[in-house]
Amino acid sequence: MGPVTLPRRPRWYHHVAPVSATIPCEGEEHRVSWQRGKFVLHDHDLSAERAMLVLGGEPCACLRALRLWRDQFGMPPELFNRMQTWMGADAVLAPKEMELPRSLGMTWSWARAWRRTSYLDKQGRLLQELAKERALPPFRQHLTGEKQRFGSRVISGAQVRIVPDHEEATVSGQMDRVGVRARASLHAWWLVEVWPLGIALVDGAFVVEIVERHWTRPVVRAVRWEDAGAGRQVPVVRLASVHLAEDGTRHLDWEAEATTRASPAPSGPPGVRMFK
């Protein structure tokens, strides 16, 4: 395989695999796809379809699906969350195969809107709900593993919260022989970058964010617990690289700390971060 060239300013969708589905249209099953952020109609000539509309024709089902895809990211959040319900028979225009890119695209839109409103709008609540659903389970799994390793008895508290980009993405807390309590503060981009890649938990370590996305070996900031004296351990966020083993499993290489230039935590959307 030759070298892969990514755009100078990669978008949020470059790490999301393309998907295809079919839509009942004009008495047939027509294929539609999502790839690199675009909704594609495979069985229609868009120029001809648009000319028909100018002449007073009705849009076909595939064209309506395309319009819905473009319009959905401007929907009020409450409407988007209930889309499959209110669409009724037209739900076929939003194929379930497209659920992942649809969800990530909307998450991206919420994060940008939240940022534009100086983190005061309702998008923050929606992002927090997503974090509870997607980030809290692997975070608790991480704490369970550390608790067992250290010999602590219970998880007395585990929280995940989405914080504004100007705040640090980190993990705070403490563990002793009685219990462990910890809180993960994540940027909204965790939901678009880390979660869909399936690297929230690698070698038992919770990944806080991606710092540099190499094509085969991304550099991340992940949590490990270190001795703080007096029978306590505290979480420390360190640089590491994620590599894929021959058996398909992922592992962390903490030596990235010595070989990778440490940089401040990214403060903007993933579309402006460095890819190599």
C-alpha positions in Angstrom: 0.0 0.0 0.0 1.4 3.4 -1.0 1.5 6.5 1.1 -1.9 8.0 2.0 -2.2 11.7 1.5 -4.7 13.5 3.7 -6.1 17.0 3.0 -4.1 19.9 4.5 -7.0 20.6 6.9 -8.7 17.2 7.5 -12.4 17.2 8.4 -14.1 15.3 11.2 -15.3 12.5 8.9 -11.9 11.3 7.5 -11.7 8.5 10.0 -15.3 7.3 9.5 -15.7 4.4 7.1 -18.1 4.8 4.1 -21.5 3.2 4.4 -24.2 2.3 1.8 -28.0 1.7 2.0 -31.0 1.3 -0.3 -34.1 3.5 -0.6 -37.3 2.5 -2.3 -37.6 4.9 -5.2 -39.7 4.8 -8.4 -40.6 1.2 -7.9 -37.0 0.1 -7.4 -34.4 -0.1 -4.7 -31.9 2.6 -5.3 -28.4 2.7 -3.7 -27.3 5.7 -1.7 -23.9 6.1 0.1 -22.2 8.3 2.7 -18.5 8.9 2.1 -16.2 11.6 3.3 -19.0 13.8 4.5 -21.1 13.6 1.4 -24.4 11.9 0.7 -24.2 10.3 -2.7 -27.0 9.1 -5.1 -25.8 6.3 -7.3 -28.9 5.8 -9.5 -29.7 9.4 -10.5 -28.4 12.2 -12.6 -28.7 15.1 -10.3 -28.6 17.7 -13.1 -31.5 16.0 -14.9 -33.5 15.6 -11.6 -33.0 19.3 -10.9 -34.1 20.3 -14.4 -37.3 18.3 -13.8 -38.0 20.2 -10.6 -37.6 23.5 -12.5 -40.3 22.2 -14.9 -42.6 21.5 -12.1 -41.9 17.8 -11.4 -42.0 16.2 -8.0 -38.8 15.2 -6.3 -38.1 11.5 -6.2 -37.5 9.7 -2.9 -33.7 9.7 -3.4 -33.7 13.4 -4.0 -35.9 13.9 -0.9 -33.4 11.8 1.1 -30.6 14.0 -0.1 -32.4 17.2 1.0 -33.2 15.6 4.3 -29.5 14.8 4.8 -28.5 18.4 4.1 -31.3 20.0 6.2 -31.1 17.7 9.3 -28.0 19.4 10.7 -29.9 22.7 10.9 -32.8 21.1 12.8 -33.5 22.0 16.4 -31.8 19.4 18.6 -35.1 18.1 20.0 -36.5 17.5 16.5 -33.4 15.7 15.4 -33.5 13.3 18.4 -37.1 12.4 17.5 -36.6 12.3 13.7 -37.4 8.6 13.2 -40.6 9.1 15.2 -42.1 12.1 13.4 -41.0 11.0 9.9 -43.4 8.0 9.9 -43.5 6.3 6.6 -40.7 8.7 5.3 -38.3 7.1 7.8 -36.9 5.1 4.9 -35.3 8.4 3.7 -33.0 8.2 6.8 -31.6 4.7 6.5 -30.4 3.2 9.8 -27.1 2.3 8.0 -26.3 6.0 8.1 -26.8 6.3 11.8 -23.1 6.6 12.8 -22.2 9.4 10.3 -25.5 11.1 11.0 -24.9 11.1 14.8 -21.3 12.2 14.4 -22.3 15.0 12.1 -24.9 16.2 14.5 -22.5 16.0 17.4 -20.0 18.1 15.4 -22.8 20.7 14.7 -23.8 20.8 18.4 -20.1 21.3 19.5 -19.6 24.1 17.0 -22.9 25.8 18.0 -22.0 25.5 21.7 -18.6 27.1 21.1 -20.2 29.9 19.0 -22.5 30.8 21.9 -19.7 31.0 24.4 -20.8 27.6 25.9 -24.1 29.0 27.1 -26.6 27.3 24.9 -28.5 24.0 25.3 -26.1 22.1 23.1 -23.9 21.7 26.2 -26.6 19.7 27.9 -27.0 17.5 24.8 -23.3 16.9 24.6 -23.3 16.0 28.3 -26.0 13.4 27.7 -24.0 11.9 24.9 -20.9 11.8 27.1 -22.8 9.9 29.8 -23.9 7.4 27.2 -20.6 6.9 25.4 -17.7 8.0 27.7 -18.9 7.0 31.1 -19.1 3.2 30.5 -15.4 2.9 29.3 -14.3 5.3 32.0 -15.9 3.1 34.7 -14.4 0.0 33.1 -11.0 1.8 33.4 -11.6 2.5 37.0 -12.7 -1.0 37.7 -9.4 -2.4 36.3 -7.3 0.1 38.3 -9.3 -0.7 41.5 -8.7 -4.4 41.1 -5.0 -3.9 40.4 -4.4 -1.6 43.4 -6.7 -3.6 45.8 -9.2 -0.9 46.3 -12.7 -2.1 47.3 -15.3 0.2 45.7 -15.8 2.9 43.1 -17.2 5.6 45.3 -17.6 8.1 42.5 -17.2 8.2 38.7 -18.1 11.2 36.6 -17.6 12.4 33.0 -18.3 15.9 32.0 -17.9 17.9 28.7 -15.9 21.1 29.3 -15.3 24.1 27.0 -12.3 24.0 24.7 -10.3 26.5 26.7 -10.4 24.2 29.8 -8.0 21.3 30.0 -9.1 17.8 29.1 -7.9 15.7 32.0 -8.8 13.3 34.8 -8.8 14.1 38.5 -9.4 12.0 41.5 -7.8 9.7 44.1 -7.6 6.0 45.0 -6.8 4.4 48.3 -7.4 0.9 49.8 -11.0 1.8 50.5 -12.3 3.3 47.3 -11.6 5.3 44.1 -13.3 8.4 42.9 -12.5 10.2 39.7 -13.8 12.7 37.2 -13.0 12.9 33.5 -13.2 16.3 31.9 -13.4 15.9 28.1 -13.8 18.2 25.1 -16.8 17.6 22.9 -14.5 16.5 20.1 -13.9 13.3 22.1 -17.3 12.2 21.0 -16.4 12.7 17.3 -12.8 11.5 17.4 -12.0 9.0 20.1 -15.3 7.2 20.5 -16.0 6.3 16.8 -12.4 5.0 16.5 -13.0 2.5 19.3 -10.0 3.7 21.3 -11.7 5.0 24.4 -10.0 2.2 26.3 -6.6 0.8 25.3 -4.7 -1.6 27.5 -7.1 -0.7 30.3 -6.1 3.0 30.0 -8.7 5.6 29.3 -7.9 7.8 26.4 -8.6 11.5 27.1 -8.0 12.9 23.6 -6.0 12.5 20.4 -3.1 14.9 20.1 -1.7 13.9 16.7 -3.4 11.5 14.2 -0.8 9.5 12.4 -2.4 7.3 9.7 -1.5 4.0 11.5 -0.2 5.2 15.0 -2.2 8.1 16.6 -0.6 9.9 19.5 -3.0 10.3 22.4 -3.2 11.5 26.0 -4.2 8.7 28.2 -4.6 8.1 31.9 -2.5 5.9 34.2 -2.5 5.9 38.0 0.7 6.6 39.9 1.8 6.4 43.5 1.2 9.6 45.5 2.5 8.3 48.8 0.6 7.5 52.0 -1.2 4.6 50.4 -2.7 6.7 47.7 -2.7 6.8 43.9 -3.7 9.6 41.6 -4.5 9.8 37.9 -1.8 11.2 35.6 -2.4 12.0 31.9 0.5 11.0 29.8 1.4 10.9 26.1 1.3 7.5 24.4 1.0 6.1 20.9 -1.6 3.6 19.8 -0.4 0.7 17.6 -2.3 -2.1 16.1 -0.9 -5.6 16.7 -0.9 -8.4 14.2 -3.8 -10.1 15.9 -5.9 -6.9 15.5 -5.7 -5.7 19.1 -4.6 -2.2 20.0 -1.9 -1.4 22.5 -0.4 1.7 24.0 3.3 2.6 23.7 4.1 4.9 26.6 7.6 5.5 25.2 5.9 8.1 23.0 6.5 10.4 25.9 10.2 10.3 25.1 10.0 10.4 21.4 7.0 12.7 20.8 7.2 16.4 21.2 4.8 17.3 24.0 2.4 20.0 23.1 -0.5 21.9 24.8 -3.8 20.2 24.7 -5.6 21.1 21.4 -8.2 23.9 22.0 -10.1 23.7 18.7 -12.2 21.3 16.6 -10.5 18.3 15.2 -10.6 19.8 11.7 -7.7 22.1 12.6 -5.4 19.5 14.3 -2.3 18.0 12.8 -2.5 14.8 10.8 0.5 13.0 9.6 
